[in-house]
Amino acid sequence: MTFWDDLESESKPGIAFKNNSIKKEIISILSVSGNMTISDLSKKLLLSVPKITTLINELISDGIACDYGKTTVTSGRKPSIYGLVANSGFFLGVDIKQTHINIGLIDLCKNLTSTSKNIPYTLSNEKHSLDELCAIIKNFISKTSISNDKILAMGLNLSGRINSTTGYSYSFFHFSEDPLSVYLEQATGIKTFIENDSRAMAYGEYIAGAVRHEKNVLFLNLDYGIGMGIIINGQIYYGKSGFAGEFGHIPFFDNEIICQCGKKGCLETEASGRALTHLFREKIKNGYASSITKDLAIEDVKLSHIIQAAKDDDVLAIDLVAEIGEKLGRGIAMLINLYNPELIVLGGALAETSEYILFPIKSAINKYSLNLVNTDTQIKLSLLNENAGVVGACFLARDRVLEAR
């Protein structure tokens, strides 16, 4: 039985449980800091050299760690340095969008080794949609050269209300009493953690994207809907019930538009990708011109078409993106007044329009937020873009297996 198999056992005696906990810490440290000597690990973990030596040797026997030779110190006895075997374990990330799925794998050294983006898919709260999701995941795994037993966990992102602690989704695929995470684990054979997509994207940017040294960060997922991931003191903030970050459902407008949540006047009703799509179609019906409708019927126009049109300098698309940006900026100004964050990262489909949405957002922030508060808040576009959710899902799955954070 390997170390990874041992982790699945809940009936280990005290010493064995303690040793496994220390091994997880060793793996986590080596994955973050790189190769280290026994002495350095001993100091880091405040444990004796013989203890660390024993545990490292056990990890080497399991094929998880490796002796990478002597250090390059110029004098004295040269100690060996130890590190992880990258391909001894992998973590799968599945990021579910409204019209497609992105999937990726990271190895034990946090390298993104394989990705498949824009896999066609229609998200709906129906059994056939869940079955198709499982089939897509299995198909991705089958096309890699990695055996299932080396995939240590899967992180899966969904929009809406997700309780990542219990594994329940309250917006999609709540067909049985079992948590969605349990259903997916049984269907795929891989330990599964589920997360709200915006929180996972926020974590991806925090670990490997636009965030540098900031510890208090807001990530805005500007897509068909509007989601938010909150990071406070370097940790994802979930709130009491696990649903913090419903920025898109703040009742910002006095309108009669029914939101996806069933309420009226939510920010999403006038400042989201869904609102942009509706607004664009209405403008075309009222006689406005756009390059998009040369090849597409009005009812076939999707958010992705409008985004691409804006990138291609379509005047109507640019004007409407700016209109959406101004409304978003008012909402973001409120967030700055409330949170006074170090950094706000803009991600999702709308952020792909770059300066076309960034300028009106910044203009509205200057107009509606307090100068003393917004001075120290940076606004950045996502660096990971379409990969943010996959990267975040992979790292969250890894951290939960290793209890690294």
C-alpha positions in Angstrom: 0.0 0.0 0.0 1.4 3.4 -1.0 1.3 6.7 0.9 -1.6 7.9 -1.2 -3.6 4.7 -0.4 -2.9 5.3 3.3 -4.4 8.7 3.1 -7.8 7.2 2.2 -7.8 5.1 5.4 -9.5 6.7 8.4 -8.6 4.0 10.9 -4.8 4.5 11.1 -3.2 4.2 14.6 -2.0 7.4 16.2 1.7 7.2 15.2 0.9 6.2 11.6 -1.6 9.1 11.3 1.0 11.5 12.7 3.6 10.3 10.3 1.2 10.7 7.3 0.5 14.3 8.4 4.2 15.1 8.5 4.7 13.5 5.1 1.9 15.7 3.7 3.7 18.7 5.2 7.0 17.6 3.6 5.3 17.2 0.2 3.6 20.6 0.5 6.9 22.3 1.4 8.9 20.7 -1.4 6.2 21.5 -3.9 6.3 25.2 -2.9 10.0 25.7 -2.1 11.6 23.2 -4.4 14.4 20.7 -3.5 15.8 20.9 0.0 18.2 19.1 2.3 17.2 17.0 5.3 18.6 19.6 7.6 16.6 22.4 6.0 13.4 20.3 6.2 14.2 19.5 9.9 14.5 23.2 10.7 11.3 24.1 8.7 9.3 21.4 10.5 11.0 21.6 13.9 11.6 17.9 13.9 14.8 15.8 14.3 17.0 14.9 11.4 16.6 11.2 12.0 12.8 11.6 11.9 12.8 13.5 8.7 15.3 11.0 7.2 13.0 8.1 8.0 10.0 9.8 6.4 11.9 11.0 3.3 13.1 7.4 2.8 9.5 6.1 3.0 8.4 8.7 0.4 11.3 7.6 -1.8 10.2 4.0 -1.4 6.7 5.0 -2.5 8.2 6.8 -5.6 7.0 10.2 -4.4 10.4 11.7 -3.5 13.8 11.4 -4.9 17.5 12.0 -3.9 18.6 14.6 -6.5 22.3 14.4 -5.6 24.7 16.6 -3.6 24.4 20.3 -3.1 26.9 22.7 -4.6 28.2 24.1 -1.4 31.9 25.0 -1.8 33.2 23.6 1.5 32.6 20.8 4.0 30.6 17.7 3.5 28.0 18.2 0.8 24.6 17.0 1.9 22.0 15.5 -0.5 19.1 17.4 -1.7 15.6 15.9 -1.9 12.6 16.8 -4.1 9.4 15.4 -5.4 8.9 13.1 -8.4 6.7 15.3 -10.5 4.8 12.5 -12.2 4.1 10.5 -9.1 0.7 12.2 -8.6 -1.6 14.5 -10.5 -4.6 16.7 -9.8 -7.4 17.2 -12.3 -9.2 20.6 -12.7 -12.6 20.8 -14.4 -14.0 24.3 -15.1 -17.6 24.3 -16.4 -18.8 27.3 -18.4 -22.2 28.1 -19.8 -21.4 26.8 -23.3 -18.1 24.8 -22.9 -15.8 23.0 -20.5 -12.0 23.5 -19.8 -10.1 20.6 -18.2 -6.4 20.4 -17.1 -3.9 18.4 -15.0 -1.1 19.6 -12.8 1.6 17.3 -11.5 2.9 17.1 -7.9 5.3 19.9 -8.7 2.5 22.2 -9.7 3.3 22.1 -13.5 0.2 22.3 -15.8 0.9 19.2 -17.9 -2.2 18.8 -20.0 -5.2 21.0 -20.9 -8.2 20.8 -23.2 -10.1 24.0 -23.7 -13.5 25.0 -25.2 -14.9 21.5 -25.2 -18.5 22.0 -26.5 -21.1 21.6 -23.7 -24.4 23.1 -22.6 -24.8 23.6 -18.9 -28.3 22.9 -17.7 -29.8 21.5 -14.5 -30.8 18.2 -16.1 -29.6 14.6 -15.8 -28.4 14.3 -19.4 -26.2 17.4 -18.8 -24.6 15.7 -15.8 -24.1 12.5 -17.7 -22.5 14.4 -20.5 -20.2 16.1 -18.1 -19.0 12.7 -16.6 -18.5 11.4 -20.1 -16.3 14.4 -21.1 -14.2 14.0 -17.9 -13.7 10.3 -18.6 -12.8 10.9 -22.2 -10.2 13.5 -21.2 -8.6 11.1 -18.8 -8.6 8.3 -21.4 -6.7 10.5 -23.8 -3.8 11.1 -21.3 -1.2 8.6 -20.6 -1.9 8.8 -16.9 -3.6 6.0 -15.0 -6.6 6.8 -12.8 -4.7 5.7 -9.6 -2.2 8.5 -10.2 -4.9 11.2 -10.3 -5.2 11.9 -6.6 -8.2 14.3 -6.7 -10.4 16.3 -9.0 -11.5 19.9 -8.4 -14.7 20.8 -10.3 -16.1 24.4 -10.7 -19.7 25.3 -11.1 -21.5 28.7 -11.1 -24.1 29.4 -8.5 -24.3 28.4 -4.9 -21.8 25.8 -3.9 -21.0 24.5 -0.4 -17.4 23.3 -0.9 -17.3 21.8 2.6 -20.3 19.5 2.2 -19.9 19.0 -1.5 -23.5 20.1 -2.3 -24.5 22.2 -5.3 -27.7 24.2 -4.9 -27.8 25.7 -8.4 -27.1 22.7 -10.6 -27.3 18.9 -10.5 -29.1 18.6 -7.1 -31.1 15.5 -8.2 -30.4 13.2 -5.1 -29.8 13.4 -1.4 -26.1 12.6 -2.0 -23.7 15.6 -2.4 -22.7 16.2 -6.0 -19.1 15.6 -5.0 -20.0 12.0 -3.9 -21.9 11.4 -7.2 -19.0 12.5 -9.3 -16.5 10.5 -7.2 -18.6 7.4 -7.8 -19.1 8.1 -11.5 -15.4 8.8 -12.2 -13.6 6.9 -9.5 -11.6 10.0 -8.5 -11.9 11.8 -5.2 -13.8 15.0 -6.0 -14.1 18.5 -4.5 -16.5 21.0 -5.9 -16.1 24.8 -5.8 -17.9 27.9 -7.0 -16.3 28.9 -10.3 -15.5 32.5 -9.3 -13.8 31.4 -6.1 -11.7 28.9 -8.0 -10.7 31.5 -10.6 -9.8 33.9 -7.8 -7.5 31.2 -6.3 -5.9 30.4 -9.6 -5.0 34.1 -10.1 -3.8 34.3 -6.5 -1.5 31.3 -6.9 -0.3 31.6 -10.4 -1.8 34.7 -12.1 -2.2 38.5 -11.7 -1.6 38.5 -7.9 1.9 39.2 -6.8 2.4 40.0 -3.1 -1.1 41.2 -2.3 -3.0 39.3 0.4 -6.4 41.1 0.2 -7.8 40.6 -3.3 -11.2 40.6 -5.0 -11.6 38.6 -8.2 -14.6 39.5 -10.4 -15.8 36.9 -12.9 -17.5 38.9 -15.6 -19.2 36.4 -17.7 -22.9 35.6 -18.5 -23.4 36.3 -14.9 -21.3 38.2 -12.3 -19.4 36.3 -9.7 -16.9 37.2 -7.1 -14.1 35.4 -5.2 -12.8 37.1 -2.0 -9.4 36.5 -0.6 -8.6 37.9 2.8 -5.2 37.6 4.4 -4.3 35.1 1.7 -7.3 32.8 2.3 -10.5 32.3 0.4 -13.4 33.9 2.3 -16.5 31.7 2.2 -18.8 33.3 4.8 -20.9 31.4 7.4 -22.8 29.2 4.9 -20.2 29.1 2.2 -21.9 31.4 -0.2 -20.0 34.7 0.2 -19.4 36.7 -3.0 -22.8 37.0 -4.6 -21.9 40.4 -6.0 -24.1 40.0 -9.1 -27.2 39.7 -7.0 -27.0 43.0 -5.2 -30.3 44.8 -6.0 -28.6 47.7 -7.8 -31.3 48.8 -10.2 -34.9 49.8 -9.9 -36.2 47.7 -12.9 -38.6 45.0 -13.6 -36.1 42.6 -15.1 -36.2 39.1 -13.5 -32.7 37.9 -12.7 -31.6 34.3 -12.9 -32.0 34.1 -9.1 -35.7 35.1 -9.3 -35.3 38.6 -7.9 -35.7 41.9 -9.7 -33.1 44.6 -10.1 -29.9 42.6 -9.5 -26.6 44.0 -10.9 -26.6 41.1 -13.3 -29.8 42.2 -15.0 -28.0 45.2 -16.5 -24.2 44.7 -16.2 -23.5 41.1 -17.2 -22.7 39.2 -20.3 -26.3 38.0 -20.4 -27.5 41.6 -20.2 -25.0 42.6 -22.9 -26.3 39.9 -25.2 -29.9 41.0 -24.7 -29.0 44.6 -25.2 -27.2 43.9 -28.4 -30.1 41.9 -29.9 -32.5 44.8 -29.0 -30.3 47.3 -30.7 -30.1 45.3 -33.9 -33.9 44.9 -33.8 -34.2 48.7 -33.5 -32.1 49.3 -36.6 -28.5 49.5 -35.4 -25.8 48.0 -37.6 -23.1 45.5 -36.7 -20.6 43.3 -38.5 -21.9 40.3 -36.5 -25.3 40.2 -38.3 -23.7 39.8 -41.7 -23.2 36.1 -40.9 -25.6 35.4 -38.0 -29.3 35.7 -37.3 -30.1 37.9 -34.3 -31.3 35.0 -32.2 -28.0 33.1 -32.9 -25.8 35.9 -31.5 -23.9 34.8 -28.4 -21.7 36.6 -25.9 -18.6 35.2 -27.5 -19.6 36.8 -30.9 -20.0 40.2 -29.2 -16.7 39.9 -27.4 -14.9 39.0 -30.7 -16.6 41.8 -32.5 -15.4 44.4 -29.9 -11.9 43.1 -30.4 -12.4 43.5 -34.2 -13.4 47.2 -33.6 -17.1 46.8 -34.2 -18.5 50.1 -33.1 -21.8 48.8 -31.7 -20.1 46.1 -29.7 -17.6 48.6 -28.3 -20.3 51.1 -27.3 -22.4 48.4 -25.5 -19.3 47.0 -23.7 -18.6 50.5 -22.5 -22.2 50.9 -21.3 -21.9 47.6 -19.4 -18.5 48.7 -18.0 -19.9 51.9 -16.6 -22.6 50.1 -14.7 -20.0 47.5 -13.4 -17.8 50.4 -12.3 -20.5 51.8 -10.1 -20.8 48.4 -8.5 -17.0 48.0 -8.1 -16.9 51.5 -6.5 -19.2 50.2 -3.8 -16.9 47.2 -3.3 -13.9 49.4 -2.9 -15.7 51.5 -0.4 -16.7 48.4 1.6 -13.5 46.3 1.4 -10.7 48.7 0.6 -8.8 45.9 -1.2 -5.2 46.0 -2.3 -6.1 44.5 -5.7 -9.2 43.8 -7.9 -8.7 41.4 -10.7 -11.1 41.4 -13.6 -11.6 38.0 -15.3 -14.2 36.1 -17.4 -15.4 36.7 -20.9 -16.1 40.5 -20.6 -12.5 41.1 -19.3 -11.3 39.7 -22.7 -12.4 43.1 -24.2 -9.4 44.6 -22.3 -9.3 48.4 -22.4 -12.8 48.6 -23.9 -14.3 47.6 -20.5 -11.4 48.6 -18.3 -11.6 52.3 -19.1 -15.3 52.8 -18.3 -14.9 50.8 -15.2 -12.0 52.9 -14.0 -13.9 56.1 -14.9 -16.9 55.0 -12.9 -14.7 54.0 -9.9 -13.2 57.5 -9.9 -16.6 59.0 -10.0 -18.4 56.9 -7.4 -15.8 55.7 -4.9 -14.1 57.6 -2.2 -10.7 59.0 -3.3 -9.0 58.2 0.0 -10.2 54.6 -0.3 -9.6 53.9 -4.0 -6.1 55.4 -4.1 -4.4 52.2 -2.9 -6.6 49.7 -4.9 -5.0 48.4 -8.1 -7.3 47.2 -10.9 -5.8 44.5 -13.2 -7.0 42.2 -15.9 -6.7 38.4 -15.4 -3.3 37.0 -16.5 -4.6 33.4 -16.7 -7.7 34.3 -18.7 -9.4 31.0 -19.8 -7.1 28.9 -17.7 -7.9 30.7 -14.4 -10.7 28.2 -13.4 -8.7 25.1 -14.4 -5.6 26.2 -12.5 -7.6 27.2 -9.4 -9.5 23.9 -9.4 -6.3 21.9 -9.7 -4.6 23.8 -6.9 -7.7 23.7 -4.6 -7.9 19.9 -5.1 -4.2 19.6 -4.3 -4.4 21.7 -1.2 -7.4 19.8 0.1 -5.6 16.5 -0.3 -2.4 17.8 1.3 -4.2 20.1 3.7 -1.6 22.6 2.5 -3.4 25.8 3.4 
